[in-house]
Amino acid sequence: MLYLHQSNRLENLAHTFTAFQKNQPLSNPFAKEQIVVQSRGMGRYLHVFLAQEIGIAANLRLTLPASFSWQLMVSVLPGLQPNSPFATEAMAWRLFGYFQAHLHPDATSVAPVFEPLRHYLALGEEAAFELANKLADIFDQYLVYRPQWIQAWEAGQLNDLGEHEPWQAKLWQYLSEHPAPHRVRMWDQLLAALPQAKAEGRLPERINIFGIATLAPMYIELFNQLAQYIDVHLFALNPSEEHWGHVIEPAMILQLAPEQQTLSETGHPLLASLGKQGRDFFDALAVDMAVGHDIDVFEEEAHGSLLQQLQSDLLHLRLPDASHNARLHDGSIQIHSAHSPLRELQILKNQLLALLAEDPSLSYQDIAVLTPNIDAYAPFIEALFGQHDGQPYLPFTLTDTKILSSHPFLFAFAALLDLLDGRFELDQVLALLDAEPLRRRFELGERDIDIIRQHITQMNIHWGLDESMRRQYGGQDDAFTWAQGLERLILGFMLPHRHSNGEPLLWANKAPSGLSHQHMTVLAQFSTLLRTLGAIHQAWQQPASMDDWWQRIQDSIQALFLFNDDDQTADGHLQQSLQALIESVHLAQSHELTVGFPIVKAHILRYLDSKNDASFLRGGITFCSMVPMRSLPFKVLCLIGLNDGEFPRDEKADSFDLIAAHPKKGDRSRRNDDQYLFLEALMSARQVLYLSYVGRSIKNNDPLPPSTLVSELIDTVANMTGQLPQILHDTWVIAHPLQPFSKNYFNASNPRLFSYDEGLAQALNQPGSEPKPFLSDLDLPTTAAPQLALADLLSFWRNPVRAWLNQTLGLHPTYWAKEQTPHEPFALDAGQQARIHQAFLQAKLAHHDYADTSTYLQAIDALPVGELGALINDAAQTSIKKLTLPDAVLSPKLPHTPIQIRVRDTLISGYLGELHQSGQVFLAAQSMHAPMRVNQLLQHVLFNAARPEGPDSYETHVFYMDKEGHSVTQTYAAFPQIQALNLLEQWLAYYQTGLTRPLPFFARTTLATAEAYWEALQKTDSETQAQERALKTAYLRFIGNHHSPGQQQDQEIGMVFAGVDPIEHPEFMRLVTDLLVPVLTLGQH
């Protein structure tokens, strides 16, 4: 007999089931209670409820409708195997095998019926696999929702369903050739065998169907037939105790006959707009199921809140009336508008803290937060609700996220699949190094990653494992590849990289690169990793059977990863997926089918992209996805991310989906599921229904509409309170500020805006004050070092602020290093262009063959490959050949000259490397940047202070090209050694100060200021006027404009001088007048 238990509250249905199980236990105490649910979440809820009510939840068999029907067939029909070759995965493999055998792009003859597929299948193996999976899903739906089509196709008949039916019928006929029966073929046998199965005790004593809001007609028929032999208890959640099958959307009313329209207009508007799925289900129960006992356990709470009044109106099928305005702001229904998902969660946390503070009986388990896209919110949930110092902690469980994100190993394995299926791009390889199991296998530490990144940047590596891979993608050589870069590093470790005269040295057209001994071990381990990846990539290029693929994957995991106990669990989940894949392939009898790596990757990624719901209802606040048939009762139910266009979700059906093309009452649709899910949420919230959406653009603050379902709720509440919907939206919806530190949260100007963030409150309560300079109270030693390398002094003055961060604070230079991209260069920046021109200029001076220079530039990957690189190379050569160099530049170059200069207690030692017979000579094939020019001014001081033997004069000559391409020669006159030593003492004193605190010296700004100051002094005797003109130049260079960014935007300068104007500091002009201007006065063009 069929028993229909109905209620508007799921806990009432659970109580009824519990009491029923206690009072009428199964006759066999060892038998399992058979329960059919629509989702694992509903099964988990029932388990927890039973355990709480009777102390134990055991001997339960919870299954989904499809699994139950198949298990029933296996138990009732003799000889039926537990696993069906008509399971979705097995059908997909069989269809893929058919495509490869009969519809392959190279096939000489294809049946005309398959012409619609030829264009798509011509895209290759991956397209065939994707189509096979889609068709398997669709055929599975046909088996459940359109069994009559299946029967017609097997009888050789068509159903007049359009152009896509003939080829689908042909494919189904191929699938149905398998000797094993499918559920449609066995359906009549199953129904006919029920009497005998009952007599032989092969049916369960009773069946319970719990919390289901929709059933396919096939399953309704099955349960109706079972009810003739055993008890079937259907526990259905119904929003209304009245019959509401006639309540439909206004748009549908216009399609009815006039005599039907009045009847259809009665009822609650939310039932009309949101209840199509439930309406179809209850109509089907009334028409197709013979209910023996109808047991109602509806319940209505006192109308104490707006939410309870809305639920009462739904229960009694009562139209909203305008008498409830006093309840509008009781907080039982809340709608919040934010600027981003992050702000939604920040607001939610404060609102939940308030609810928990107001109601001591409210526990974390009484709260659930649902969203249409949990993966978009998951990182913020972990950050905001996790345990952090100084922040309120709210225990939570997060479920329904992608399996991929559940463990770093699984994320790394997905990254590995992308790498092996791609071009070995720079960022793909570096991403693998984030995986601890991989680093553990190759004995690499976290700090080693910075060393690897540094050397990769120097080697100009972008993509490609080696030359063969580059040729595979249209390249011609090994430029920018991992093999080329590592080979240069190894050569640099083993062999000299320069001739005795300082010229670059090539070995078999490879340019060795300097590699310190202390980094050799790290690079060796990294090289081993790359060789391992290369061997795996080569092996995986060959198609193989799935059994062979399984072994390849096991071998690769073993070669690349070393697991700890936590990693073993994640690997176990992956292994289960792979085992299920192998079983499906064998079930489809496709184990001899050879497939390429993209097919294996697609299958594994489908598993890794699937949802993990294992943590559902495991304690704390529940964060989960909005899943149909999982609207469980909570005191506080929060729905976030209810944005227009994102909810309800509207999945576009494939053009060949015949159910979508020919819909029928009772069919499932994602949009209808979401609409009914929202209605169930309205019914399931017991005290508070909390809704939020992104209502303002975070870019320009433009208003954004909420989901249409939220708008419908606002319209309904407007009818309940006698207000216009737009006015209600503007006054009732809580619009939150852009930032969580807005004063509006703390000044009580709006009681609906508040925050529990004590840190923000304390910061806002602090009296206003000027921001302190960066590390202004840092106490550092000022003792001068007894020895100083010349190279260190020069390096400091190229960028004193960066030098202080590096040498004093130990901040690594990669903190602001230019990011290396995976794309090889096709356009060169100014620095790269200058490097190429400089190489040819040095060749011109040394009378070397330009062809050798070109070869060297290609060896260090300084040029793009192919014709583009040749054009850039030829243009640079032509430019340098046209140069007419002055005699001072052409004078013989002297060897590197050692110098030692004692300045007070410090001995400066090093080499002057640019000495010629005519003096000191600096050459640049293009314009010189400011740090280089500052160094040249300092080196002129050093040259005159040291006065080494060899040159004929102590002048310094600077030759460069200006921005218009004209050559410029600048000469700085020699000056007395004692004067040079006094000036050098100034540079050294500021250097020592710059190691204890940051100096307001910024090469580009400071040099431009010095030049402006000196030019102004030549035109006026007033130092004040000259300084005013110089400071104007300083601010122009430091602040910048929309044409040219100022130097204050440099990362290290912004970090150190945030909130401070370094130009107005007196030390800025002292550095100009004490260091640069005295040298500039010696110069002439």
N, C-alpha and C positions, 0 to 999 in steps of 0.2 A: 504494500500500500504506500501511496505517496503522501507524505506529511509536509505541508508548507508552513514554515515558521517565518513570520515577517515581523520586522521591527525597524524603527527609525534610528535605533542605537545599537551599535555592534556589540557593546558589552552585554546588552540584554540577550542577544542571540547566543553569546558565549555562556552566559549564566544558564540559559535554557539547555544548551548542549551539555554543560557540566552536570546539571541536575539530572538530565535525562540519562547520562552515562552512569551516574551514581545509583540512580533508582532502578535502571533497567540495564544492568551489565550484560555483556555477552555471555551466552550459555557456556562457552568454552573459555576458561580463564586465560588460556595460552594463545587464544586467537587475537589478531591485531584489529583494532578499530580502524575501519576504512574511511578515510576523510579525503574528499576531493576539494582542492582549493585552486584559486586562479593564479596565485603568486606565492613564492617562497616566503615573502614578508608576512602574508596572511597566515601561513602555516606557523611561522615563528611566533606570531602574536598568540595564536591559539595554544601553542606549547607553553608559553609563559603564563597565560591566563589559567590554564589547568593546573600548573604547578603551584601557583599562588592560591588557588581556590581549594584544592584537595591535597596539596602537599607533594604531588608527584605527577609527572606527565610521561607515561611509558606505554609501550605496546601500541603505538599509533603508527599507521601507515598513511602518510600524507603524500598525495600525488596530484599532478595537474590533469585536467580532463583528457588530453591526448594520451598521456602515459597510462592513465587508468583504463581507457578503452582498449589499448593494446595489451596490457597485462590481463585484462578480462578475456580477450580473444585467446591469448596463450593458454590460459587455464581452462577455457571451455572447449576450444577446438583442438583435437588431438594432432600431434605432429608439427605444430607451429613453433618455429624457433623464436627465442626471446628477442633477437636482433633482426630487424627487417631490412632487406635491401632497398626498401622504399623509404627508409629514413632520409632526411634531407641531405645529409653529408654524402651518403652512399649514392643517391640519385645524382648529385652534382658530379661525382667522379665518373659515373657511368655516362652521363651526358658529355662530359669533357672527352672521355675516350671515344665516343661516337664522333664528335666534332673532329678530333685529330685523325680518325681513320677514314671518315667519309666526306667531311666538309673542309678539309685542310686547304689553304690557299693554293697549294700546288696540285690539288686533285684535278685530274683531266676531265672528269665528268661528274656533275652534281645534278641530282634530281631537281626538276623545275620548281617543285614545291618549296625548296629551300632557297630560292633566289633572294627573298628578302633578307636572308642572313649573310649572304656572301660578302657584301661590302663590309659588314662589321667584323666578320671572322677573318677577313683579309688583314686586319690590324695585327694579327699574330696570336701566339699562344696565350698571352695574358688576357687578351680580349675574349678568347674562347673560354678560359677558366671563369672569368667574371660573368659571362653570359650563362654558363652552366650553373653557377651558384644562384643567380637570380631566377633562372627557370626552375631550379629545384625548390626554391622557396615558394614560387608561384604554384607549381604542381602540388606541393604539400597543402596549399590553401584550397586548391581545387578538390583534393581528396576529402576535405572537411566541409567546405561550403558549397561545392558544385559537384556532388557525386554523380548526378545525372549526366554531366558532360563526359566524365570519365567512362561511364558505361556506354554512351553513344560512340565515343571514339574507338573503344575496343570492339564495338560491333560494326566498325567501318562507316559510321555515320557522322555527319557534321551537324552543328547546332545553329547555323546561320549567325555566327558571332563576328563576322568581319574578316578582313584580309589576314589577320594574324592567327586565325584558327587552324587553317589547313596544315601549316608546318608544325604547329604545336601538337596537333592530333597525330601527325606522323612520328614526332619524337616520343609521344606517350606510347604509341603502339610499339616502338622499339623498347622502351622501358618495360612494358607489360609482357614482353616475350620472356622475361625472367620467370622461371618455374615457381618461385615463391609467390604466394598471393599477397595482395595489398588489402588495406582495410575496406575499400569499397567492394572489392570482389568477395570479401568474406562477410560483408555486413549481413546479408540475408541469412547466411549460414549461422552467424552468431545469434541472430534473433530467433532462428528456428531451433537452435540447440539449447536455449535457456531452460525449457522445461526439464529436459534430461539432465542438464547440469545441476539444476535445483535438486532433482531426485537423487543424484549421485553425490551431493554435498560439495560441488565444485564452485558454488557461488558464495560470496561472503554472507554472513548472517544479516547484515544491514549495511547500508551505504549512507554516509553523511556528506552533503554538499554544502560547504560553508563559505559564506561571504562572497559568493559569485554574483556579479551583476550583469553578465552576458554569457550566453552559451550558443554555440553553433546549432542549427536545426538537427544535425546528426546526433549530437549528444543529448539534446532534449528528447529525441525519439528513443535513444538508448535507455535513459533513466526512466522514461515513461513505461517502456517494456519491462525493465527490471522490477518496477513497482508492482507488476502483476505477480511476482514470485517472492520478492523479499521486501522488507521495509526500506524505503528511500526517504530520507529526511533532508529537505532543502531549507537551509537557513539563509534567507534573503534579506539584504539591507534595502529598505524601501523608504524613500524620503517622505511619503505621504500615506496615511491610512485610508485615504479615499482613492477610488478608481480615477486615474489621471491619464488614461490612454488617449483621451480626446483632446488633451491640452497640447497644442502645437504652436510653432513659431508663427508670428503674424504674416511673414512672407508666404507661408504654406497655406494660411487661411484663405488667401485670395484665389488659390487654386481649387478650392472646394466648391461644391454646389451651394446655392444660397441657403437652403434649409439646414445645411450642416454648419454654417459659419457661426451662428449664435452659440451653439453648444460648444464649439471649439474655442470660443473666446473666453470662456469661464476658466478660472484656475490661476495659479500663481505665474507671473511672467518669467521667473527664473526656471521653473519647471518646464515652461514652454521652450525657452531658448537653450537651456543646458541639458535637458533630460532625454534627448532623443534615444541614446543608447539604452537607458533604463526603461524608457517607455516601450521600445521594441521588445525588450526582454520580458517584461511583465505581460505584454500583449501575447507573446508566444506562449508563456506559461498558461494563460487563460484559454488559449485556443488549442494548444497541442498537448497539454498534459492533463491527465485525469487526476486531479487533486482529491485525495480521500478525506483528509483533515486539514483544515486551514486554521492555524494557531497564531493569533496575533499577540504580540507582546510590545505594542507601541507604548511610548511613555512621553509625557510632556512635563517639563519643569515649569515652575512658576515663572511668569513673564517678568522677571526682575531686571533683565538687560535687553538692550537692543538686539543682541545676537540671539537670545532666547526667544524674543518676539518674532524674529525672522524665521527661526526654526519652527515655531508654532504655526506661523502662516503657511509654511511649506507642509507641515504635518496635516493641517486641516484643509488644505487646498483653498486658502483664503486670500483674497486680493488684499494688497497692502492698503492701509488707510492712513490718513495724515494726523493721527492722534498721538504719535510717539516722539515728538520733538524733544521732550525733556530728557530722553534717554540717549540723545545723539552723541553726547560727549562723555558717556559712561566708561569708555575705554574697552568695551567688549568687542567692538569692531574698530580696528585701526588701519589706516592706510598712510604709508609714509613714502615720500618722494625724495630721492637722492640724486647725486651727480654721477655715481659710478658704482659698480659692484662692491668695491672696497668700502665706500661710504655706506652702502646698504648694511654691510656687516658691522661696521663701527656703530651705526645707529641701533641696529638690532641688539648688540651687546648691552648698550646702555638701557634700552627698553626692558630687556630681560632682567638685568640687575634690579631695576625698579620694581618689576612684578615680583621677583623673589623677595625683595625687602618688604613689600606691602603684604604679602601672603606667606606667613611662615609654614603653612601646610603644603605649599607648592614645592615640589622636588624637581631635580634636574630631569628625572625620568618622565615627568609630566609634560615635557616640552619637546616638540618636534619642529624642525625647519626643513621645508621642502623647496626645491627649485627645479625648473625645467632643465638647467644645464649645470650640474653639480661640479663638473670638471673646471668650469670657469671660476667657481667660487672656492674650490678646495684649497689652493695655496693661501688665500686670505683667511680662511677658517682656521687653518693650522697656526697662522701667525697671530691672530687676534684672540682666539679662545684658548690657545695653549698656555702652558705655565711659564710665565715670565716674571722677572723681578719687578716689583712695584706695580704690577697690574693685577686686577681681580681675575681669578682663575675660575673658569666655568668648565667642569668636566663634560666631555662630549665624545661621541663616536661618529665617525665619518664613513659612510658606505655609498655604494653605487658608483664610485670613481672607477676609472679604467684600471684593469689589472696591471697595465703597463706602469702606472704610477705607484703601485703598492710596494715596490721594492727597487732599490737602485740597480740590482743585477738585471731585472727584467727590462728596465729602461735602457741599460747598457746593451743588452742583447738586441733590442730593437734598433739601437744606434749601429750596432755591428751589422745587422742585416742591410741597413741603408748604405753603410760604407761599402760592403761587398757587392752591392748592386749598383754602385756609382763609380765616380772617377777618383776615389781616394782624395777628396778635397781636404784642404788644410783643416777647416773647422770640424769636419767629420772625424778625422784621426785624433785631433786634440780632445774632442768630446769623449772619446773612449777612455782617455786618461783620467777622467773624473770618476771612473768606476773603481772602487777599492778592490774588489776581487781580481780585477785585471792588474792593477798595480802590485797587488800581493804576489801574483804569479811571476811578474818580471822584476820584483824586488825594487820597485820605484816608490819613493816617498813623495809626499805632497810638495815639498820644497824642490824636488827634482823636476817638477813640471815647469817651474819658472826657468830653470836652466835650459830645458828642451825648447821652450817657447823662444827664449832669447836666441839660441843658435839657429832655429828654423827661420826666424826673421832675418838674421844675417845672411843665410843661404838663399833667401828669396824663393823659398819653396811655396808653391801654390796648389798644384794638383797633379795627379798622375803618379802611379807607383813607379813606372819606369818608361822607357821609350816605347815598348810594345803597347802599353796601355794608351799612351798618347796617340800612337798611330791608329789605335782602335777608334779613337774619337776625332780623327782627322788631323792630328799633329804630325810633325816630321822628325822630331829628335827628342832628346831627353831633357830639354829645357824646362826649368821650374818643377822638376819631379823630385820625389823623395830619394830615388836612387842617386840622382845627380848630386843633390845636396849632401847626402851622407858620404858619398864618395869623396867630395871635396873636404869634408871634415876629417875623414880618415887620412887622406893625403897630407893634410896640414899637420896632423899629428906625427906622421912618419917621415915627411920630406920637407926640405926648405921651400918657402913660398916666394922668395925673392933672390935675384942674382946678387953677387957681391957689390954691384953698383947701385943696388936698391930697386932695380927694375923688376916688375912682376915676372914670376917664373911659371910656366905651364908644363904639365906632365900629361902627354897624350891629349892635349887640348883641354885639360882639366886644371882649374885654378885652385891650388891648395888654400885652405883657410885656417887661420890660427885657432888651435884648440888646446886649452890648458890641460895639463895632466890630471888635475883634480876633477875635471868634468868628463874625463874619458870613460870612466866606469858607467856613468849615467847614460852617455850617448851610446855606449856598447849595448846596454840593456834595451834602450829604445830601438836600436838597430835590430836586435833580436826580435823584438815585437813586430817590427815592420816586415822582417823576413817571414815570420810566422803568418802574419796576415796575407802576405803575398802568396805563400804556398796554399793557404786556404782558398784564396780568391782563384788561383789557377785551377785547383781541384773542383771548385764549385761551378766553373764555367761549363763543365761537361754534363749533359742531361743524364739522369739515372733513374732507377726505380725508387719508389718511396722507401722500401727497405734499405736500399743503399744510402738514400738521403738521411735516414734516421741514424745510420752509423756515422756518416760524415759529420752530422751535427754533434753527436756524442764526442767524437774525436776532437772537434774544434773547441767545444766547451772545455774539454780536458786540457787542451793546449793553451788556452787563453785565460782561463779563470782558475783561481785557487780559493775555495770556499771555506768560510767558517760555518758555525752551526746555523746562524741566521740566514746565511746565503743558501744553505742546503734546503731550507724550507721553500724558498722562492724557486730554486731549481726544480724541486719536486713538483711544483705547480706546472712548470713548463713541460716537464717530462710527462705529466698526465695528459696534457694537451697533445703532445707528440704521439703518445700511445693511442689516444682516441683517433688521431688522424690515421695511423697505421691500421687500426681496426676497421675504420670506415672504408679504406682502400681495399682491404681484403674482403670486406662484406660486399663491396661492389665488384669483386673479382677483377680489380684493376691493378693488382700488385705487380704485374709485368709491364705496365705502362710506364714509359720513360718521360720524365718531365724536367724542365729547366728550373734553375734557381728562382726566377721570379714567381713561379707557381708556389713553391715551398714558402717563400717569403710572404706571399699574399695570405696563405693559410695561417701562418704563425701570427702575423699582424692582426688578422681577424680575431684571434684568441686574445692577444694582448690588448686590443682595443675594446674588448667586451667588458661588461660591468661586473664588479665584484661586490656582492651584497652580503658577504659572510658576516659583517659586523652589525647587521640590522638588529635594533633593540638589544644591544649588548650593554646598556647602562649609560648614564649621563644624558645630556641633550643629544637627540638623534638628528643628524644632518644627512639628508638623503635626496635622491632624485624623485621627481614626481612621476610615479609609476602607476598605471591603472590597476584597480583592484587592491590598492594598498592604502586606502584612506582609513586609517585606524583612529580610534578616539584618543585625544590628548586634551588636557586642560588648556594648554596654550598651543595653538597650531599656527605656525608661521609659514607663509608662502612668499618667497622672495624671487626677484628676477622676473616679475610679471610685466614684461615689456611688450609693447606693440610689435607684432610681427614675429615674436619669439614664443608666445603662448597665447592661444592654443597653437601647438605645432602642426604644421600642414605639410606632410610629406607628399611630394609629387610622385604619383605612381608611374611605373614604366609604361611606355606606349603600348606594349604588347601584353599588359596585364588585363586579361579578359574580364575579371571580376570588377576592376575599376571601370572598365568600359561598359559593363552591363550590371550595375549595382542592384541589390535586392535588400529588402527589409531584413535586418538582423546581421548584415555584413559589418565587419569591424573597419573603423577608420581612425587614424591618429587624432584627427580634429575632434571627432565625436567622443573618443576616449578622454581627451583632455577636458572637454566641456563637462562631461559627467564627473570626471575627477574633481573639478572645481566645485561642482554641486555637492559631491560627497564630502569635500573639505568643509563646506558650510555646515553640513550636518554633523561633522565629527568633532569640531571645536566645542569644548564644554564651557570654558570661561572667556577665552580671548581668541579672536580670529585676527591675526596680524598679517597684513599684506604690504609689500613694498615693491617699488619699481624704480628704474632710472628715469626720472621725470625732467631732468635738465641736462643739456649738453655740457660736458666737462670742458669743452673747448671754448664755447662762446655763450654759454648759459641760455641758449634757446630752449623753449619748452618742448618736451617730448611726451607724446600721449602714452597712457598705460595700455595694457592688454584690453581688448574689447570686453573681456569677461569682467574686468575690474570696473569698466565704464557701466556695464549692465548692472553690477551690484550698486554702484553709486546712484544710478537711475532708480533702482528699487528702494534704496534708503531715502532718496528724495521723495518718493511717493509715501513712504512711511512717516516722514517728518513734515510734509507740506511745503517743501522748498523746491526751487528750480534746480535741475541737475547741475548747471554750470556754476550757479552761486554756491551750491553745496560743495562742488569740487574745489572751489577757490577758498572756502572757509573751513571745510572739514578735513580735507587731505592735509597732512602735516608736511610742509615743504621745508627741508633742512638746508642749512648753509653748506657752502662748498667745502669748507675745512672743518675738521673736528675741533680746532682751537678757536672757533668763532666766539666772540664775547657773548653772543646771544645765548650760548649754552650755560653761561655762568652768572648773568646779571638779572635773572628772574623776570626779564621783560616779557617772556612768553612761557607760561608754566608748562607747555607741552614740549619745550626744548630744554634739555638738561644733559649733564654728562657726569659720569662717575670717575673720570680720569683725574686723579689727584695731582699728577705731575703737571698737566695743563693748567689746572686751577691755580697751583702755586706759581707757575710762570706768569700767569696773567695778573696775579696779585702783587707781583714784584713791582716796586717803583721804577719808573722809566729811567734808564741810564744809557750812557754811550757804550757801544760794544767795545770790549777790551781787545787790544791787538792780540794776534795769534801768539799764544805761549809767551805773553808779556812778562810773566813772573818766573821764567825759566832761569835758573842760576847755573851758569856753565863756567868752567875754568877758562882763564884768558892767558895762560902761560904760553909764550912763544915756543914753537918747536925748534930744536937746535939745527935741524936739517930740513930742507924743503926742496922737493923735486920741481924743476922748472915746468915740467908737464902738468903737475898738479896746480901750480900757480896760474898757468894759462887756462886750464880747464875751469878753475874757479871763476875767473873773470868773464868767461863766455856767458855764464848764467849764475850769478852769486846766490840768488834765492834758491835755485835748484840745488846748488852745491851745499848750501846750509841744510836743506832737507835731507840730502843724501848722506853727507858726511857726519853731520851732527845728530840728526834724528834717526838716521838709518832707514829712511824711506826709499824703497827700491825704485830705480828709474822706470821700470815697466809700469809703475802706477799711472804715469801719463804718457807711456809710449804709444806710438801710432799703431793702430790695430792692423794686423796683417790680414788680408782678405784671401779667400780661396780662388779668386779670379786673377789670372795672369795679366800683367799690364799691357794695355793697348794704347794708352795715352800717358805720357810721362809728366810728372810734376816738375816744378822749377828746380828742385834739388837734384832730381834724376837727370834732367837735361844738363845741369851744370857739371855733374860728374862725368858725363860723356864728353862734353867740350873740354873739360880739364884734362882728360886722358889724352885727347888729340893734341892739346897745347903742349903737354909734357913731351909727347913724341916729336913735335916740331922743334922744340928746344934741343932735344937730344939727338936730332937727326935720325930718328928711328923710322922704320917702315910703318906707314899707317895701317897696312894690312895686318901687321902683328897686333896693333892696338885694337883693331876690330875683332880679331880672334879672341883677345883677352876679354873684351867687353861681352862677347857672346858667352865666353866660358863662365863668367860670373853672373850671367843672366841679367845684365844691365840693359839689354835691348829686347824689345818684343821680337817674337819669332817671325820668320817669313818676310814678305815684301815690306811690311810696315817697319820692321826693324832695319831693313836695308835702306829705306828712305831716310829714316832718322839718322842712321850712320853716315850716309852720303851727305846729308845736309850739314851735319856737324863738321865733317872733314872739309867741305867746301868753305864753311865759315872760317875755320882756323887757317886754311891755306891762304885766304885773302888778307890775313892780319899782317901788318907791318910792325915789327917789334922794335923798340928803341935800343940804342947801343948798350945801355946799362943792363937791359934784360938779356941781351945776346952775349954778354961777357961770360967767360968760362965759369962754370959752377964749381964751387969748392966742396970738398968732402964735409960731412957732418962734423961740426967743430965743438969740442967740449969746452964748457965754461964753468967757472966757480966764482961766485960773488958773495962776499960776506957783508951783510947789512946788520949792524949791531950784533945781536946774539944769534943770528940765523945765517946759515950757509946755504945759498941757493946754488944748485948744481944741475946741469943738464946739457943739452946739445942745441946749437943753433943750426937748423937744417936747411936754411934757404940763403946761404951766403954765396955770393958771386965775387969775381975779381973787382967788380965795380961797387960792391957794398952788399947790403941786404936787399933781396929782391923777392917780392910776393906777386904771384901771377894768378889770375882768375880768368877763365874763358868767358865768364858772364859776370853780371853785377855781383858785388860782394855783399853778403848779408852782414848785419850790424855786429853780431858776436865775433865774426872773423876780423872785422876792422878794429874792434876794441883790442883784440889780441895783437894785431899788427902794431898798434900804437904802443902797447906794453913792450912788445919785442924790440921796437926801436929804442926804448929806454934801456932795456937789457943789453942791447948791442953796444950802445954807447957807454954803459956802465962797465961792461966787461972788456971792451976794446981788444978783441982777440987778434992775433997776428994773421996775416994773409990777405985781407981785402985792401984795396988801394984807398978806400975812403970808408967813412962810417955813416954815410947816407943810407937811407932806406927808400927803395923805389917800389911803388905799388902800381901794377898794371892790371886793368880790368876793362870790361865792356859795360857801358851804361845801358839803361833800359831801351834807348833808341838804337843800340847796336854800334855806337861809336866807341873807339878805343880811347881810354883815359890813362894817362901816366901821372902819378902823383909822387913827388919827392919830398922827403922829410930831411931837413938839413942836420948835419952832425952838430953836436953841442958838447961842451966840456964834460969830462968824466965826473968831476966832483958834482956838477949840477945834475948829471944823470943819476948818480948815487943818491943824492938828496931826494930826487923825484921818486926813485925806486923805493926809498924808505917810506914814502907816503903810500905807495901802492901796497907795500907789505903790511903797513900798520892797518890799513883798511881791510886787507885780507884777513888778518888775525881777528879783527873785530867781527868780520862777516862769518867767522866760524862760531861765534858765541851768540849772535843774533842776526836776523835777516837784514841785509842792507837795502835801502831804497835805490837800488841800481838795476836798471832794466836796459839791456844793451841798446835796443832799438830806440827807446824813448830817451835815454840818457845821452847817447851819442848825438841824436838830432838836436837835443837841447844845447849841448856843448857847441855844435856847429852854428846854431842860431845865435848863441851868446857871443861867439868869437866874431861872426859877421857883423853883429850889432855894435860891438866895441870898435870895429874898424870905421864905423860911420858916425859914432858919437863918443864923447868923452865921459858920458854919464853911465856908471856901472849900474845904477838903479834902473834906467831906461833899458839898458841891455838885458838886465835880468828879467824885466817885465816881458820883453819880446821873447826871451828864451822860454819863460814859463808858459806863454801862450802855445808855443810849439810843443812843449812837454805835454800839456793837457790834450792837445789835438792828437798826438801820437798815443797817449796813454788811454784816453777815453774812446777815441775813434769815432766813426760815423757809419751810416748805412752802406757807404762805398768801401770802407776799409775798417775792419774790426780793430779795436784798440788793444793795447798790450795788457790791459787789466783783465781781459778775458782769458789770458793764459791760465791754465789750470793751477799751476803752483803759485802764481801771483795772487789769483783770486782766493786761494786757500789761506795764504799767509796774511794778506792785507785786506781781508773782508771787513767792511765797515770802517776802513781807515783810508785817508787820503795821503798816500806817501809822497805826493809831489809837494804838498805844502810843508812837509817836514824839512827843517833847515838843512838836515844832512844831505838831502837830495841835491841841492845846489852846491854844497861843499864838495861832494863827490865830482860834480861837473867841473868846478873851478880848480880843485886840488889835483885831479888826475888827468882829465882829458884835455882841457884847454891849454895847459902848458905844452903839450905835444902838438896840438893842432896849430899852434903859433909857428911851429917849425916847418909846416907843410906848404908846398906850392904846386900848382898844376902846370 
